[in-house]
Amino acid sequence: MIGTTDIVRGVMAGDHPPQGPHRPGPPPGAGQGWAAVSYLIAGIVVWGFVGWLVDRHFHTSGVATAIGSLVGAAGGIYLVVRRLGQ
Protein backbone atom coordinates (compact mmCIF):
# COMPACT_ATOMS: atom_id res chain seq x y z
CA MET A 1 0.00 0.00 0.00
CA ILE A 2 1.27 3.52 -0.89
CA GLY A 3 1.32 6.08 1.91
CA THR A 4 1.14 9.84 1.70
CA THR A 5 4.88 10.15 2.27
CA ASP A 6 5.52 8.04 -0.82
CA ILE A 7 3.30 10.34 -2.89
CA VAL A 8 5.00 13.50 -1.58
CA ARG A 9 8.46 11.98 -2.03
CA GLY A 10 7.61 11.07 -5.65
CA VAL A 11 6.44 14.57 -6.45
CA MET A 12 9.37 16.24 -4.73
CA ALA A 13 11.90 14.04 -6.48
CA GLY A 14 10.41 14.68 -9.93
CA ASP A 15 12.51 16.19 -12.70
CA HIS A 16 10.71 19.50 -12.89
CA PRO A 17 12.81 22.54 -13.85
CA PRO A 18 12.82 25.35 -11.32
CA GLN A 19 10.39 28.17 -11.95
CA GLY A 20 11.59 31.68 -12.63
CA PRO A 21 14.05 33.27 -15.05
CA HIS A 22 16.20 30.67 -16.67
CA ARG A 23 19.01 32.93 -17.84
CA PRO A 24 19.92 36.40 -16.77
CA GLY A 25 20.47 38.99 -19.44
CA PRO A 26 18.73 41.54 -21.60
CA PRO A 27 15.12 41.06 -22.69
CA PRO A 28 14.53 39.43 -26.10
CA GLY A 29 13.87 42.65 -28.07
CA ALA A 30 16.67 44.71 -26.56
CA GLY A 31 18.98 44.22 -29.53
CA GLN A 32 16.52 45.82 -31.92
CA GLY A 33 15.95 48.71 -29.53
CA TRP A 34 19.67 49.42 -29.27
CA ALA A 35 19.99 49.18 -33.06
CA ALA A 36 17.20 51.76 -33.50
CA VAL A 37 18.77 54.16 -31.00
CA SER A 38 22.18 53.69 -32.64
CA TYR A 39 20.81 54.48 -36.12
CA LEU A 40 19.19 57.67 -34.86
CA ILE A 41 22.18 58.92 -32.87
CA ALA A 42 24.70 58.02 -35.58
CA GLY A 43 22.65 59.76 -38.26
CA ILE A 44 22.37 62.96 -36.26
CA VAL A 45 26.05 62.98 -35.25
CA VAL A 46 27.49 62.11 -38.68
CA TRP A 47 25.34 64.47 -40.72
CA GLY A 48 25.55 67.18 -38.08
CA PHE A 49 29.34 66.93 -38.32
CA VAL A 50 29.16 67.20 -42.12
CA GLY A 51 26.98 70.29 -41.71
CA TRP A 52 29.47 71.73 -39.21
CA LEU A 53 32.28 71.23 -41.75
CA VAL A 54 30.21 73.04 -44.39
CA ASP A 55 29.58 75.86 -41.89
CA ARG A 56 33.31 76.16 -41.21
CA HIS A 57 34.15 76.19 -44.91
CA PHE A 58 31.56 78.78 -45.95
CA HIS A 59 31.65 80.78 -42.66
CA THR A 60 27.92 80.48 -42.04
CA SER A 61 26.32 80.71 -38.63
CA GLY A 62 25.23 77.10 -37.98
CA VAL A 63 22.54 76.79 -40.61
CA ALA A 64 24.24 73.86 -42.32
CA THR A 65 24.77 72.14 -38.96
CA ALA A 66 21.05 72.36 -38.21
CA ILE A 67 20.13 71.14 -41.69
CA GLY A 68 22.66 68.31 -41.42
CA SER A 69 21.26 67.25 -38.05
CA LEU A 70 17.72 67.22 -39.42
CA VAL A 71 18.80 65.23 -42.47
CA GLY A 72 20.62 62.79 -40.19
CA ALA A 73 17.55 62.38 -37.98
CA ALA A 74 15.36 61.77 -41.02
CA GLY A 75 17.88 59.26 -42.37
CA GLY A 76 18.02 57.49 -39.01
CA ILE A 77 14.24 57.23 -38.88
CA TYR A 78 14.21 55.90 -42.43
CA LEU A 79 16.77 53.22 -41.53
CA VAL A 80 14.83 52.20 -38.41
CA VAL A 81 11.61 51.84 -40.39
CA ARG A 82 13.31 50.11 -43.31
CA ARG A 83 15.45 47.61 -41.38
CA LEU A 84 13.53 47.03 -38.15
CA GLY A 85 9.90 47.77 -38.98
CA GLN A 86 8.75 44.45 -40.35
N, C-alpha and C positions, 0 to 999 in steps of 0.2 A: 504494500500500500504506500502511496506517495503522500508525504506530509507537506505542510505549508512551507517548511524550511527548504525542502527540495525544490519547490516551485520558485521561491524567492532566489535561491542559489542559482537556479538555471537561468533566470532572467538577468541577474546581476553578472553572471559570467558570460553573457552573450557577446557577440562580436559587433556591437553597435558603435559607430564612430561617435566621438564626443560632439555635443551640440555647440554651436557658436562659430566664430570666424575661424576658417581653416587655415588661412595664410594672411599674415599682416602685409599691408602694402597699400598702394593707392587704389581708389575705386576703379571699376572697369572702364569708364569713359574718360578718365583723367588725361590720357594721352592725347585724345582729340581736343580736349579743352586747352591743353598747353600748346598744341599745334596752332589752334586758332589765335590764341593770344600772341604767339610768336610771329605769325604772319602779320598781324595788325601792327605790333610794335616795330618789327623790322621794316615794314613798308613806310611807316611814318619817319623812322630814323634815317633810312637810306635816302628817300626822296627829299626829306627835309634838308639833309646834308648836301644833296645835289643843288637844291634851291639856294642854300647858303653860299655855295661856291659861285653860283651865278650872281648872287647879290654882291659878293666880293669883287667879282670880275667887272661888273657893270656899275658898281658903286650905287646901288639902289638901297632903299631903306627897309629891307626885310620883306618886300612883296613877294619875291621869288621863293623865299623860305616858307612863307605861308602857303603859297600855291603848291610848292613841292610837298609840304606836309599833308595838304588836302588830297593831292594826287596819290600819295603813299597810303593814306587811310582808305581811299576808294579802292586802290589796288589790293590792299590787304583784305578788305571786305569781299572783293571779287574772288580772291583766292580761297577764302574761307567757304564761301558759298559753292564755288566750283569743285573744290577738293573734298570738303567735309560734309556738305549738305546733300546727302543722298537719300 
